[in-house]
Amino acid sequence: MKFTIERTSDWGGEQAPCQAAQRDGDYWVIEIETLEDLLKLRDETGDDLIVGRAYAAKDMPSIEIYDTYRE
């Protein structure tokens, strides 16, 4: 399944949020096929992940790498 992905600390999306992220138009995306893939991503980033609805791409779910505080 394809997800948009971003880091809390980089709302502008200037840099790839993780090694597996690929640029798709205006946002970064990642393929996550299994729960194990999602847990591997969490372990690789060392941060909590927030899974939700994408703001930019309404047809895809999103993953936010929660690497800094936000309100």
C-alpha positions as CSV (number, residue, x, y, z in Angstrom):
1,M,0.0,0.0,0.0
2,K,1.3,3.5,-0.9
3,F,1.5,6.1,1.8
4,T,2.6,9.7,1.8
5,I,5.4,10.2,4.3
6,E,6.8,13.3,6.0
7,R,8.8,14.3,9.1
8,T,7.3,16.6,11.6
9,S,10.5,18.6,11.6
10,D,10.4,19.2,7.8
11,W,6.9,20.4,6.8
12,G,8.3,21.8,3.6
13,G,9.3,18.4,2.4
14,E,12.7,19.6,1.3
15,Q,14.6,16.3,2.1
16,A,13.6,12.7,1.9
17,P,12.0,11.7,5.2
18,C,13.6,8.2,5.1
19,Q,15.8,6.1,2.9
20,A,12.9,4.3,1.2
21,A,10.9,7.5,0.4
22,Q,10.4,8.4,-3.3
23,R,9.3,11.7,-4.7
24,D,5.8,11.6,-6.3
25,G,4.9,15.1,-7.5
26,D,4.6,17.5,-4.6
27,Y,5.1,14.9,-1.8
28,W,7.1,11.9,-0.7
29,V,5.7,8.4,-0.8
30,I,6.6,5.0,0.6
31,E,5.3,1.5,0.0
32,I,4.3,-0.4,3.1
33,E,3.0,-3.9,2.5
34,T,2.9,-5.5,6.0
35,L,2.7,-4.5,9.6
36,E,6.3,-5.8,9.8
37,D,7.3,-3.2,7.2
38,L,5.7,-0.5,9.3
39,L,7.5,-1.7,12.4
40,K,10.8,-1.9,10.5
41,L,10.3,1.8,9.4
42,R,9.8,2.8,13.0
43,D,12.9,1.0,14.1
44,E,15.0,2.5,11.2
45,T,13.9,6.1,12.0
46,G,14.1,5.7,15.8
47,D,10.9,7.8,16.1
48,D,7.2,7.3,16.7
49,L,5.0,7.1,13.6
50,I,1.6,8.7,13.2
51,V,-0.6,7.0,10.6
52,G,-3.5,9.0,9.4
53,R,-5.1,10.8,6.4
54,A,-2.9,12.7,4.0
55,Y,-3.4,16.4,3.7
56,A,-1.9,16.8,0.2
57,A,-3.0,13.5,-1.4
58,K,-6.5,12.7,-0.3
59,D,-6.5,9.4,-2.0
60,M,-3.6,8.0,0.1
61,P,-3.1,7.4,3.8
62,S,-0.1,9.2,5.4
63,I,2.7,8.4,7.8
64,E,4.3,11.2,9.8
65,I,7.6,10.5,11.4
66,Y,7.1,12.3,14.7
67,D,10.7,13.6,15.3
68,T,9.9,16.9,17.1
69,Y,7.1,18.5,19.0
70,R,4.1,20.1,17.3
71,E,0.7,21.3,18.4
